[in-house]
Amino acid sequence: MTLLVVACGLLLLTGLGALLLQRRPRGAAVFGVSGTVAAAMLGLYPCLRVLLGGSAELMCLPWPVPGGAFAVGLDAVSAVFLIPVLFVAALSAIYGVEYLQPFREGPAAGRSWFYYNVLVASMVMVLLARNGLLFLMAWECMSLASFFLVMYESEKPGVREAGWVYLVATHLGTACLVAMFVLLGREAGSLDFGRIGALPPAVAAAAFCLAIIGFGTKAGFVPLHVWLPEAHPAAPSHVSALLSGVMIKTGIYGLVRMLMLLGPPRTEWGWVLIGIGLTSGILGVAYALAQHDLKRLLAYHSVENIGIIALGLGVGVLGLSTGHPLIAQLGFGGALLHVVNHALFKSLLFLGAGAVVHATGTRDIDHLGGLAKVMPWTAAAFFVGAVAISGLPPLNGFVSEFLVYYGSFLSCLESGARAALPFIGAIVGLALIGGLASACFAKAFGIVFLGEPRTEQGRSAHDPGWTMRLPMLILAMACGAIGLGAPWAVRAMRPAVALLTHEPTAIIFTGTGNVLDLLGGLTECFWALVGLVGILGLGRWVLLRGRVVRQGLTWDCGYAVPSPRMQYTASSFAQWFVDWFRWALRTEHHRSLPQGVFSGTAFMNTETEDGFHEGLFRPVFERARWAFSKLRWIQHGQLQLYVLYIALTLVLLLIWYASHL
Amino acid sequence: MNVVACVQTVLVLLLAPLLPGVINRTKAFFAGRQGPPVLQLYFDLWKLAQKGAVYSRTTTWVFRAGPIVGLAAVLVALFLTPFGKSAAPLAFGGDLILFAYLLGLMRFMTVMAALDTGSSFEGMGASREAFFSMLAEPAFLIGLVAVARVTGSLSLSGMLANVSAETWLRVGPALVLIAAAWMVILLAENSRIPVDDPNTHLELTMIHEVMVLDHGGPDFAAILYGAALKLWVMGALLVSLLIPVHPGVLWKNGLMFLGGMFLLAVGIGVVESIMARLRLARVPQLLMGAMALAALAMMLVLK
């Protein structure tokens, strides 16, 4: 516990150091990175200790702020979320040094380390806070620090708009959270989490709705996800990795914490979470398939994975509310493990995408291609991430999805017709999401890294240096380790699951139907798969030894002069899917078809705007702007009158206060 | 892992390439031709294993990994597949999910290897394969949920062994619907008519064959063998579902199961002989039809 607080202080101190050194980007980077890495090392130890069976800790200090004490605590749930935060933050920071090299001139690079460290420190604080006010303060710091990081290249107009969308979205979410904490605080008489409990059902339901909107905005539930595909691509890639990999998980953390505080969950909450999971999961990946921008595609995949996590939470809540402890364990366990898994592979993929952008200067998938030959390390790491995020065995994505699947299958076996419906929905949804995700990453990896380069930059690209390569490789290995060591990874989730299901840790996953044994069977199959790949590869090597192995042109049905431009593009690969989802995506086609025998230029391009952004939020905000423009006369630039406003407000407040005495 | 299951698995490894032979002989019979020998695929595999290899200069390690990982994935899926009513070498609760995802891994690797060639032709096949399997997956899983609910087991071996005459009397209509849905998926996933035509090598409408155009030698042998095994494992689920009795004795079970697989291959041959391939745009409707059948079965089971 103390170590974590020290880590937070260290992050803030080194952040300040980076700010002071902003004129010397190299020094600022050294300060920023060493602070993050040292803080991660300090912080990981207590988290691991708690997950391996250590007891939870709580620290309460008095502070001169109303609503309770300065309470910070570390329990298993916090630890599950803290580990990816610290791990990914440290690796992304190491990666960031080289990534920011091209921006050496100017103070922006130096200053960005200040925001980076503040972001990491505030995320740690959000996960430790046990008091509503402290939580909200840390939450706000996190939002602001990430806003400034998104605005890193603010001279670009697209970036500025993305930043504003993010700022508005996150504050609307925070407004809901403020309302939620006020509601809870009024019932409990204190904002300390420890005192909240035994709420009347109406209050609990209202708080749950506010939590869904407030935390859902940060996590990226459809339709509150609109800021995500704007802000994540706009930020520098190591920051995107941090935002998409771990920051959005603080929304999930908030939701999980609320589920713990609000008392026994109701069945309807489970239905709501599964509904949210299905819409976010399916629409997220459908939008991802229609994207041409690599980082935007990855951002939409975060929406999809948040959907999978919500499905897991929904299964858990339903299991808990209908009295099936094993199903609840599987749902919550799957959701929590997916939080960790998604943090690993999503940050890996963003770092990989960053290396591509770094080497080629473009994010447009259709302008890339053939990078596997010139960037073998990046390609290998990205490939691992792609297999993992598609939920394919033997990597980590499959393990967490397996838990959610298994919980849903179990409840389909046991429950009545009506109660089984959401679980069937979860199974069908997961199957559909899995199919779509593997198609989407076949597209992302296949078009970017395989085939022939489509541009000159692609031909001359090369792998980044070791400080950028190593973080990717470590993340890739972590994905493999959680997959091939699934029983251990799931065992580590037990203390956190125990907190959510209010059972002793010892019986989690070991009650009726021993899940840990079953995962043993699963890993046997994984190892069999790895072994067979080795044996078959060796077999082919033996067969081909001493025989003629030639290099030639791609056969392509005998067409002898292929050009890179004739390759299948990402848009053509995704065409079937985009057509199938046209009711949701509303992709616009701009084209001029070839005409006549000797046709001149012809072109076709497709554009998929976010339907919720354009169709739902833009009209609302246009109206709001029109309404507020009627008030613009108040803002006239005369300082004396502004002071008068303040004085008048104070007088009015005084009168109001006096009349209530 | 018991000895019987291992022996049975070895038997499957030896027998799987027979299925395409039986299908082709059936088709030849309908066409009034002599047809290739039943053992043709064995000859092909033997010949391909003797050859060297030609790799496109465009390709990378992904292209070389494709056939190997694909074959390894379907082999592990085979370890999970029961032999009629007799249990598979590996069985645990939830292995049905792993089974579905192993076939997904095989498909993913084939698609990746196809994209690695840089040929627009193979890209086209890859896109179609990814799309059609995305539609087939939910239907397959709904069928599994329904069978799991009827039999009260979550491992492939357990649930298929539990399908008995009593089960058929109780929920016969639902099982018929599931079998129909799985049959459609089996035809689609194994690139048979009416979804794909394994005979047309150079037509723009096909899916699987076009993705493997650039493979040769031992790699192509791995792909052909993997395809035969995939047909076997998916067929084995269908046949085990349709066998309504648990023979108890080992040789009776083996005889019934192998007889069932033979009939299935003949059935596929008949379907291929009397039907034309569907227009490509109609294939999604066929797969949605399979999903509707599976969903209907689920409703019957839920009541």
Interface residues (C-beta under 8 A of the other chain):
Chain A: G369 G370 A372 K373 A379 F383 V387 S390 G391 L392 P393 F398 F402 Y405 Y406 F409 L410 C412 L413 A417 A420 I424 I427 V428 A431 L432 G434 G435 L436 S438 A439 A442 F445 G446 I447 F449 L450 G451 E452 G513 D517 L518 G520 G521 L522 E524 C525 A528 L529 L532 V533 L536 G537 G539 R540 L543 L544 R547 V548 V549 R550 Q551 G552 L553 T554 W555 D556 C557 P562 P564 M566 Q567 Y568 S572 F573 A574 Q575 W576 F577 W580
Chain B: A49 K51 G52 A53 V54 Y55 S56 R57 T58 T59 T60 W61 V62 A65 I68 V69 L71 A72 A73 L75 V76 F79 L80 L90 A91 F92 G93 G94 D95 L96 I97 L98 A100 Y101 L102 G104 L105 R107 F108 V111 M112 L115 D116 T117 G118 S119 S120 F121 E122 G123 M124 A126 S127 R128 A130 F131 S133 M134 L135 E137 P138 F140 L141 I142 V145 A148 R149 G152 L154 L202 L213 D214 G217 P218 D219 A222 P284 M298 L302 K303
